[in-house]
Amino acid sequence: MFRSPFPRFIAALALSLSAALALAQTAAKPRVVILATGGTIAGAGATAANSATYQAAKVPVDKLIAGVPELTDVAHLRGEQVFKISSYSFTNEKLVQLAKRVSALTKDSDVDGVVVTHGTDTLEETAFFLNLVVHSDKPVVVVGSMRPGTAMSADGMAMNDEIHAGRDVAKRVNIKTNAFGSQWGPLGMVVEGQTYWFRNPAKRHTMGSEFDIDSIDKLRGLRSQGLQVVRSSRVGDGFVLRNSEQPDDKYDWVVAHDLNPQKAKILAAVALTKSSDSKELQRVFWQY
């Protein structure tokens, strides 16, 4: 089976395909589906010297897989081209479409795990969304790169050899290869194909989530749902305390605690599919 020691989470970025496949704990080759959405990892530059100037979402999934022929030694792979876009083009509709496909694949007994290739600008938002709404204990790994595969120093997909939780990870730098990090640290690392695990996610997710993509048809805007304010911080680390600096109880506001604005947007949109009551929304922000 294609399982990690902590199977009930969705990890964001971090490991190469070969490393991700090393999560398999049995001798049988895991059966993995690669869902390609575009991004830098599917980009192509004019020359091998172009690591920062390139056309994103150009290389189809079959060529991505063929570019690493050793993968067939460790897994049975098949690819699906879901989108061919830069990640800033991800809409709520595309998020729902991708999540429904991931959910369907995890329910397939012939699939042991799913890898989603993704652009880095909004990768953390997609990973967090999947973390909230896909009910499965099968590994779902969202991966990206800061340099296209045509570059002589391409970093896809082992970005810093780290394994991060979809809830915690954030893109912190837009030009370096160590672009991603988590305020509370990575879940683990990958060294020469071996995974080393340090911690388990503490917040509710996947199998423990009350939100299920199978019951979500669309995500509506916050304003149309009557939400007034979710208070977050633009600072990368730390958290927002309730009734600190602002009288949240008086104004009936919600605080995002340690979620950045983009993650707060995702959780609020999912929470609003259940309720628009501010106290209920605050409960969700404490638990996820």
N, C-alpha and C positions, 0 to 999 in steps of 0.2 A: 504494500500500500504506500501511497505517496503522502506521508504524514510527518509532521514535526513533533518534537516532544511537547509542544504547547499548541495543539492543532486548532483550538477554537479562537483563532484571531485571523485578521487579514493584515499581512505585513506589507509595508510600502517600500518599494525600490530595493536597493541594497545588494542583491546577489545576482551573479551571472546565472544564465540558464543552467550551465553545468553544475553550479553550486546549488541552485534551487532544486535541481533534480537529485542532488545528493541527500536531500531530506528523506528519500525513500529508505525505509528500514528493513526491507526484505530483498532477497536476491532477484526476484522478478522485476522486470523493467516496469516502472510506473507509466501510466497512460496519461499524457498531458496534452491539454489543448492550449494553444497560444492564440489569444485574441489580440489582434493588432489594431491600434487606433491612430497611428501616425506619430508625429512628434520628431524630435531630433534623432532619436534612436533609429528612425526610418529615414533619416535625412541623407543627403549626398552633396558633397562639395565639388568644386571644379577640379581641385587637385588634392593630393594627400596632405598638402601643407595647410589646407583650409580646415581649421578646427572650430572657428567661430563664425565664419561666413559660409552659408550653405542653404540649400532648399530643404525645408522640413517635409516630412510625410511623403517622401518620393519613392522609397523602396518598398515593394509589396512584401507581405508576410512570407511567401514561399521563398523569396530571395534572402530574407533575413535568416530563415532556418537553414537554407542551403549554404549560407556563409559560414556556418559552424558545423561542418559535417560530423564532428566527433559527438554531437548530441545524440545521434542514433545509437551510439554505444551504451548510453545510459538511460534512454527512455524511448517509448513509442510516442511520436509527436504527430500532431496535425495542427494546421493553422487556419484561422478564419480572419478575413479582413473585415472588421466591423466598421471602421471609419478610416479615412486617410486625411487627417486634419492636424493642424497645430493645436496644442492643448488649450490655447486661449479661445478656440472656437467651440469648446464644449458648452452646450446649453443644458438646461434642466431636462429637456426632452431626450438628449443624447445620454445623459447620466442614467435616466430611467431605462432606456433601451439597453445600454450596456449591462446594467445590473440585472435586468431580467434574463439576459443571455447567460451571464455568469451563474445565476441561480439555477437556470435550467440545466446547465452543464454539470453543476455540482450534484444534481439529483440523478444524473445518468450513472448507472452502475459500471459503465465502461470507461468512466473518466475518474482518474485519481487526484487530479489537481489542475488548476488553471493559472496561466501566466498572462497578465495583461501588459502589453507594451504601450507606453504612454508618453506624451510630451511632459516636460518637467514643470512648466509654469503653473499648471493646475493639478498636477499629479496628486498632491496631498489631499485635495478636495475629493477627487474621485476615490482614492483609497479610503478616506474616512466615510464616504457615503456607502461604499460596499461593506465596510466594517459595521455599519448600522443596520443594513437592510437585507443582507444575504444570510440566510439561516443554513449554515453548513459547517461541519467540522473538517471539511477537506481544505487543504491549503489553497489560498488564492493570493498570488504574489503580483504586485504592481511594480513594474520596472521601467526605468528610463535611462537616459544618458545626457551628458552635457556636451558631448562631441559626436558628430555623425560617424557612422561606421566606416566611411571612406577616409577618415582622417588617420594619419599614421600613428596617432596616440589615442585612438578611440577608447572610451571608458565604458561603453555599454557592455554588459549591464551591471558589472560589479562596481557600483559607485561607493568607493571607500570600504568595500568589503563588509558593510554593516547591514544588519537586519533591524528595521524599525517598525513600530506599530503604526497602522494607518491613522489612528487618532492623534498620535503625538508628533509625527514627523512634519517638518516644514522646510521649504526651500529658503535658504538664508543668503545665498550668494548667487548672482546670475552669470558669472563668468568663470568660476573655478570648478574643478572637478569634485572638490569636497563641499558641494553645494547644499547638501541636506544634513539635517541634524534633528535631534529630539531633545527638548528641554530636560526630560527626565532620563535621558540616555537611551542607547539602542537596546533592543531585546537580546541581541546576540551578534556574533560575527561569523564570517566565513573565511577559513584559512585553508588553502589548497584543497578545496572541495569539501572540507569537514565543517559542520556547523557547531558553534559553541554558544550555548544559551545562558543568559545572565538573569533574566527576570521574566515574569508573566504579566500581561496587561492587567491593570487593576480595575478598570471601568467596565461597564456592561458592553457587550458586543456580540455579533453574530448569533450563536445559538441562545445567548442570554438576552438578546434584544427584544423589545416589545414591538419593534417595527419590522415589517416583512414586505419585501419588494413585490411579492405576489399579490398584495392587497393595495399597492400604490400604483395608480394609473398616471398621475402627473403631480408635479410639484408646483404649487402656485406661489405667486409673489407674496412677500411678507405683508405688504400694505393691504392687499385684498383680504388678508386673513385677520386684519384688525390688530396686528402686533404694533405696539408703539415704539418701544426701545429695547434692544439687547445691547448691554454695555460691555465692550471688550477693550483691549489695549493694543495699540500699534507696536508696542515694544515686544521683541521676540520672546523674552523669558519673563517669568513671574506670573501673577494672576490678579484679577480684579476682585476685591472684597466687597461683599454686599454692604450697602449703607456707609461705605468709606468714600469720602469726598462728595458723594451724591446721595440724597435721601431716597434710595430705591423703593423702600416701602411706601413712602409718601406718594411717589409718582407712579407706583405700580409697574416699575421697570424690572427687567430680568438682567442678571449679570452672567457673563460667559465664563467666569472663573479663569482657568488657564488656557482656554481656547482662543486662538487668534481670530481676527474678524472673518477671514475666509472660512475657517472651520465653524465658527459660530453661525454663519449664514447657512451652511449645509445642515447643521443640527436643527436650527430653527425651522428650516423648510420641511425637514422630515417630521419634526414634532408637531408642526401645524397641520399635518394630515390627520392628527388625532384630536387636538384641542387647541383653542386660542386663549385659554384661561392663563393668565400670567403666573399664577401659583403652580399650575401644572407644568407650564413651560420651565419654570425655575427648577422644579423637581427633576425634569429631564436633564437640564444642564448640570445638576449635581451628580447625576448617576452615569452619564455617558462621556 
